[in-house]
Amino acid sequence: MSRANVTREDETLFRPRTTAAREPVAEDDFPCVLDLDPEEESPFLRAQKRVPVRRGPLAKRTANRLKMVLVSLAAAGALAVSASVLYHYGASSWRFRLRSGNNIEIAGTQTVSRRQVMEVFAADLGRNIFFVPLAGRRRQLEAIPWVESASVMRLLPDRLRVDLTERTPVAFVRMGSRISLIDRNGVVMELPRSRKYSFPVLKGMSESEPLSTRAARMQIYSALMRELDSEGARYSQDLSEVDLSDPEDVKVVAADPGGAVLIHLGGADFLRRYKIYLAHLQEWRQQFQKLDSVDLRYERQIIVNPDSGPHPASTHPAPVATRKTIAKSAATAQVKPAVTVRKPSPRTRNTSSGKQ
């Protein structure tokens, strides 16, 4: 309908409602009115709806680990390439070649000659120092009798250094008709021409016996020398020979102005027995026309000249010292007294039997 055809009554229908005060409406007038007041908040809250998050194909931690692995592989690859380049350069460059014997430094030699050392490295002259077998050359150096230990090291760019520790001889050793030097481990060494030594001569060893056997004999010799020198008297300097053929009976030859004497010291207690010999030495020289040997292995008994042969000119046994004389001499020397017995020669024994 058009605006012109609208009557007054119709205008009232389309007139907007004013905001005038409304009359209160009772609830009873509208029994079907719903109570729209909000209910009390429930103690159980509903879970809020999760917002979907867009994720990548890998977790963040896994991605970080993968990055670390890739970085490590890249660094390892770079190192490998660098090492390969350095190896090729070191193996092919002329700067690392051992040009002559002047490029080999040798230290610690006194008896070993430079020529002996250079014979070991003869095949390495002109070779790259990285290709010199250091362990093999060290073993070859230690095979030299006078070398106890050796070390070989590279000095860049083109030098080698050799450090030697030589053996220390402790005695001469007689093997057949040859005299050599020997160290505390039983290793035999040739006599050097330029040096002089003052040692006793060892007997009872042979070239055919193993090194372990000689080493065991040298332990006995070391114990003997250490015990004789334990009180500072240096009795070991009086010895000219030591016989180690029997470990239970070590025999020594003592150099004395009156003549050398062979002394049986047994297998232990060397110092006490040697002091008994010193305490009775002058007495025995007065009692016996010739003092050749003394056996001190037995307790309270000393056998004089047990290694002497028969004396054809002797018809009566030599006088034997009495207990009183021996006890007095032992007290003066502050050693244990002993009974002295002389082993008679076979001829003397027969003569005495005939008189009986």
C-alpha positions as CSV (number, residue, x, y, z in Angstrom):
1,M,0.0,0.0,0.0
2,S,1.2,3.5,-0.6
3,R,2.0,6.1,1.9
4,A,-0.9,8.2,0.8
5,N,-3.5,5.6,1.4
6,V,-2.4,5.0,5.0
7,T,-5.1,6.2,7.4
8,R,-4.5,7.5,10.9
9,E,-5.5,4.2,12.4
10,D,-3.0,2.5,10.3
11,E,-0.3,4.9,11.4
12,T,-0.9,3.8,14.9
13,L,0.0,0.3,14.0
14,F,3.3,1.3,12.5
15,R,4.2,3.8,15.2
16,P,7.3,2.8,17.0
17,R,7.1,2.0,20.7
18,T,8.3,4.6,23.0
19,T,10.6,4.1,26.0
20,A,8.0,5.1,28.4
21,A,7.8,3.4,31.7
22,R,6.2,0.1,31.5
23,E,3.9,-1.4,34.0
24,P,5.3,-4.3,35.9
25,V,4.0,-7.6,34.8
26,A,3.3,-10.2,37.3
27,E,4.7,-13.7,36.8
28,D,1.3,-15.1,37.5
29,D,-0.1,-13.4,34.5
30,F,2.2,-15.5,32.3
31,P,2.3,-19.0,33.7
32,C,4.4,-20.2,30.7
33,V,7.2,-17.8,31.1
34,L,10.5,-19.6,31.4
35,D,13.1,-18.7,33.9
36,L,16.0,-17.6,31.8
37,D,18.3,-16.6,34.6
38,P,21.7,-18.3,34.3
39,E,22.2,-21.4,36.4
40,E,24.9,-21.7,39.0
41,E,28.3,-22.5,37.6
42,S,28.9,-26.2,37.5
43,P,31.9,-27.5,39.4
44,F,32.8,-29.6,36.4
45,L,34.2,-27.5,33.6
46,R,34.0,-28.7,30.1
47,A,37.3,-29.1,28.3
48,Q,37.9,-26.3,25.9
49,K,38.2,-27.4,22.4
50,R,41.9,-27.7,21.3
51,V,43.0,-25.5,18.6
52,P,44.6,-27.6,15.9
53,V,48.3,-26.8,15.3
54,R,50.0,-27.4,12.1
55,R,53.1,-29.5,12.5
56,G,56.0,-30.3,10.2
57,P,57.0,-33.8,9.1
58,L,59.8,-34.0,11.9
59,A,59.7,-33.2,15.6
60,K,61.8,-30.2,16.8
61,R,64.1,-32.4,18.9
62,T,64.7,-34.9,16.0
63,A,65.4,-32.0,13.7
64,N,68.0,-30.6,16.0
65,R,69.7,-33.9,16.3
66,L,69.7,-34.4,12.6
67,K,71.3,-31.0,12.2
68,M,74.0,-31.9,14.7
69,V,74.7,-35.2,12.8
70,L,75.0,-33.4,9.5
71,V,77.4,-30.8,11.0
72,S,79.5,-33.5,12.5
73,L,79.6,-35.4,9.2
74,A,80.6,-32.2,7.4
75,A,83.4,-31.5,9.9
76,A,84.7,-35.1,9.7
77,G,84.6,-34.9,5.9
78,A,86.6,-31.7,6.0
79,L,89.1,-33.2,8.4
80,A,89.5,-36.3,6.2
81,V,90.1,-34.2,3.2
82,S,92.7,-32.1,5.0
83,A,94.4,-35.2,6.4
84,S,94.5,-36.7,2.9
85,V,96.1,-33.6,1.5
86,L,98.6,-33.4,4.3
87,Y,99.5,-37.1,3.9
88,H,100.0,-36.7,0.2
89,Y,102.2,-33.7,0.8
90,G,104.3,-35.4,3.6
91,A,104.7,-38.6,1.6
92,S,105.8,-36.9,-1.6
93,S,107.6,-33.8,-0.5
94,W,111.4,-33.7,-0.7
95,R,111.5,-31.7,2.6
96,F,110.9,-34.9,4.6
97,R,113.6,-37.1,3.2
98,L,116.6,-38.3,5.3
99,R,119.3,-37.1,3.0
100,S,122.4,-38.3,4.8
101,G,123.8,-39.6,8.1
102,N,124.2,-36.0,9.3
103,N,120.5,-35.9,9.7
104,I,120.6,-38.6,12.4
105,E,121.4,-37.4,16.0
106,I,122.8,-39.9,18.4
107,A,123.0,-39.5,22.1
108,G,124.1,-41.7,25.1
109,T,127.0,-43.5,23.5
110,Q,130.2,-44.2,25.3
111,T,131.3,-47.6,24.2
112,V,128.9,-48.1,21.2
113,S,130.4,-46.5,18.1
114,R,128.5,-44.3,15.7
115,R,129.4,-46.7,13.0
116,Q,127.4,-49.5,14.7
117,V,124.4,-47.2,14.9
118,M,124.7,-46.1,11.3
119,E,124.7,-49.7,10.1
120,V,121.2,-50.0,11.5
121,F,119.9,-47.0,9.6
122,A,121.9,-47.6,6.4
123,A,118.8,-48.7,4.4
124,D,116.9,-45.5,5.5
125,L,119.2,-42.9,3.9
126,G,117.3,-41.1,1.2
127,R,114.0,-42.4,2.5
128,N,111.0,-40.3,3.7
129,I,111.2,-40.1,7.5
130,F,107.5,-41.1,7.8
131,F,108.4,-44.4,6.2
132,V,111.3,-45.3,8.6
133,P,110.0,-48.2,10.9
134,L,110.9,-46.7,14.3
135,A,109.9,-49.8,16.3
136,G,112.0,-52.1,14.1
137,R,115.0,-49.9,14.3
138,R,114.7,-49.8,18.1
139,R,114.8,-53.6,18.3
140,Q,117.8,-53.7,16.0
141,L,119.7,-51.2,18.2
142,E,118.8,-53.2,21.4
143,A,120.3,-56.3,19.7
144,I,123.7,-54.7,20.0
145,P,125.3,-56.3,23.1
146,W,126.4,-53.0,24.7
147,V,122.9,-51.4,24.3
148,E,120.5,-52.0,27.1
149,S,117.6,-49.8,25.8
150,A,117.1,-47.5,22.9
151,S,114.5,-44.9,21.6
152,V,114.1,-43.5,18.1
153,M,112.0,-40.4,17.2
154,R,111.3,-38.2,14.2
155,L,112.2,-34.5,14.3
156,L,110.5,-32.7,11.5
157,P,111.1,-32.0,8.8
158,D,114.0,-34.3,8.0
159,R,115.8,-35.6,11.1
160,L,115.9,-38.6,13.4
161,R,117.1,-38.7,17.0
162,V,118.5,-41.8,18.6
163,D,118.9,-42.1,22.4
164,L,120.9,-45.1,23.8
165,T,121.3,-46.4,27.3
166,E,124.4,-48.6,27.5
167,R,124.9,-51.6,29.8
168,T,127.0,-51.3,32.9
169,P,129.5,-54.1,33.3
170,V,130.0,-55.6,36.8
171,A,132.7,-58.2,36.3
172,F,134.9,-60.0,33.8
173,V,133.8,-63.5,32.7
174,R,136.0,-66.3,31.5
175,M,134.4,-68.5,28.8
176,G,136.9,-70.9,27.5
177,S,140.1,-69.0,26.7
178,R,138.2,-65.7,26.1
179,I,137.8,-62.9,28.7
180,S,134.8,-60.7,28.3
181,L,132.6,-58.3,30.3
182,I,129.3,-59.2,31.8
183,D,126.5,-57.1,33.3
184,R,124.1,-57.8,36.2
185,N,121.6,-59.5,33.8
186,G,124.2,-62.0,32.4
187,V,124.6,-60.3,29.1
188,V,128.2,-60.8,27.8
189,M,129.9,-57.9,26.1
190,E,133.2,-57.5,24.2
191,L,136.1,-55.7,25.9
192,P,136.4,-52.1,24.6
193,R,139.8,-51.0,23.5
194,S,139.5,-47.5,24.9
195,R,138.4,-48.2,28.4
196,K,139.8,-50.1,31.4
197,Y,138.0,-51.9,34.2
198,S,138.9,-53.4,37.5
199,F,136.6,-56.4,38.3
200,P,137.0,-59.9,39.6
201,V,136.9,-62.7,37.0
202,L,133.9,-64.9,37.0
203,K,134.2,-68.7,36.3
204,G,131.6,-71.4,35.9
205,M,129.7,-70.0,32.9
206,S,129.6,-71.0,29.3
207,E,128.4,-69.6,26.0
208,S,126.0,-72.5,25.4
209,E,123.9,-72.0,28.6
210,P,120.8,-69.8,28.2
211,L,120.7,-66.3,29.3
212,S,118.3,-67.1,32.2
213,T,120.9,-69.4,33.7
214,R,123.6,-66.8,33.6
215,A,121.1,-64.2,35.0
216,A,120.5,-66.5,38.0
217,R,124.2,-66.9,38.6
218,M,124.6,-63.1,38.4
219,Q,122.0,-62.7,41.1
220,I,124.2,-64.7,43.4
221,Y,127.2,-62.7,42.5
222,S,125.4,-59.4,43.1
223,A,124.3,-60.7,46.6
224,L,127.9,-61.7,47.4
225,M,129.4,-58.3,46.4
226,R,126.6,-56.4,48.1
227,E,127.0,-58.3,51.4
228,L,130.8,-58.0,51.4
229,D,130.5,-54.2,51.0
230,S,127.5,-53.7,53.4
231,E,129.6,-52.4,56.3
232,G,131.7,-50.1,54.3
233,A,134.9,-52.2,54.4
234,R,134.9,-52.9,50.7
235,Y,135.9,-56.5,51.1
236,S,134.9,-57.1,47.5
237,Q,138.0,-55.3,46.3
238,D,140.1,-58.1,47.7
239,L,138.6,-60.7,45.4
240,S,140.4,-61.6,42.1
241,E,138.2,-64.6,41.1
242,V,134.6,-65.8,41.8
243,D,133.5,-69.3,40.9
244,L,129.7,-69.6,40.4
245,S,129.6,-73.1,39.0
246,D,127.9,-74.4,42.2
247,P,125.2,-72.1,43.6
248,E,125.5,-73.9,47.0
249,D,129.3,-73.4,47.2
250,V,130.4,-70.0,46.0
251,K,134.2,-70.0,45.8
252,V,136.3,-66.8,45.8
253,V,140.0,-66.2,45.4
254,A,141.3,-63.6,47.8
255,A,144.4,-61.7,46.8
256,D,146.8,-61.5,49.8
257,P,150.4,-60.4,50.0
258,G,151.3,-63.8,51.4
259,G,149.6,-65.6,48.4
260,A,146.2,-66.0,46.9
261,V,143.8,-68.2,48.9
262,L,140.7,-70.1,47.6
263,I,137.8,-69.7,50.1
264,H,134.6,-71.8,50.1
265,L,131.8,-69.4,51.3
266,G,128.8,-71.7,50.7
267,G,125.5,-70.3,49.4
268,A,124.8,-67.6,52.0
269,D,126.1,-65.7,55.0
270,F,129.0,-64.5,53.0
271,L,130.1,-61.6,55.1
272,R,130.3,-63.6,58.4
273,R,132.3,-66.4,56.8
274,Y,134.7,-64.0,55.1
275,K,135.3,-62.2,58.4
276,I,136.2,-65.6,60.0
277,Y,138.8,-66.0,57.2
278,L,140.3,-62.6,57.9
279,A,140.4,-63.3,61.7
280,H,142.4,-66.6,61.3
281,L,144.5,-65.8,58.2
282,Q,147.7,-64.9,60.0
283,E,147.3,-67.8,62.4
284,W,146.9,-70.3,59.6
285,R,149.9,-69.0,57.8
286,Q,152.0,-69.6,60.9
287,Q,150.6,-73.1,61.4
288,F,150.8,-74.3,57.8
289,Q,153.8,-74.1,55.5
290,K,151.5,-73.1,52.6
291,L,147.9,-71.9,52.8
292,D,146.1,-72.7,49.5
293,S,142.4,-72.9,50.4
294,V,139.9,-72.7,53.3
295,D,136.5,-74.3,53.5
296,L,134.1,-72.2,55.7
297,R,130.8,-73.9,54.8
298,Y,130.4,-75.9,58.0
299,E,129.3,-74.7,61.4
300,R,132.0,-74.8,64.1
301,Q,134.4,-76.5,61.7
302,I,137.0,-75.0,59.3
303,I,138.8,-77.2,56.8
304,V,142.2,-75.9,55.8
305,N,143.7,-76.8,52.4
306,P,140.8,-79.0,51.3
307,D,141.8,-78.4,47.6
308,S,145.5,-79.0,48.0
309,G,147.1,-82.1,46.4
310,P,149.4,-84.6,48.1
311,H,152.6,-83.2,49.5
312,P,155.4,-85.8,48.9
313,A,157.8,-84.1,51.2
314,S,155.5,-84.1,54.1
315,T,155.7,-87.1,56.5
316,H,153.7,-85.6,59.4
317,P,150.5,-83.6,59.4
318,A,150.8,-79.9,59.9
319,P,150.0,-78.6,63.4
320,V,146.3,-77.8,64.1
321,A,145.3,-74.8,66.1
322,T,143.8,-75.5,69.5
323,R,140.3,-74.4,70.6
324,K,141.8,-71.9,73.0
325,T,143.9,-70.2,70.3
326,I,141.0,-70.1,67.9
327,A,138.6,-68.6,70.6
328,K,141.1,-65.9,71.4
329,S,141.6,-65.0,67.8
330,A,137.9,-65.0,67.1
331,A,137.2,-62.7,70.1
332,T,139.8,-60.3,68.9
333,A,138.2,-60.1,65.4
334,Q,134.6,-60.2,67.0
335,V,133.5,-63.2,65.0
336,K,132.1,-66.6,65.9
337,P,134.8,-69.0,67.0
338,A,135.3,-72.2,65.0
339,V,137.2,-75.5,65.2
340,T,140.0,-75.8,62.6
341,V,140.7,-79.1,61.0
342,R,143.3,-79.8,58.3
343,K,142.5,-82.3,55.6
344,P,145.6,-84.5,55.4
345,S,147.0,-85.6,52.1
346,P,146.7,-89.3,51.2
347,R,150.4,-90.0,51.9
348,T,150.1,-88.4,55.3
349,R,147.1,-90.5,56.1
350,N,149.0,-93.7,55.1
351,T,152.1,-92.8,57.2
352,S,149.9,-92.2,60.2
353,S,148.1,-95.5,59.8
354,G,151.4,-97.4,59.6
355,K,152.6,-95.9,62.9
356,Q,149.5,-97.1,64.6
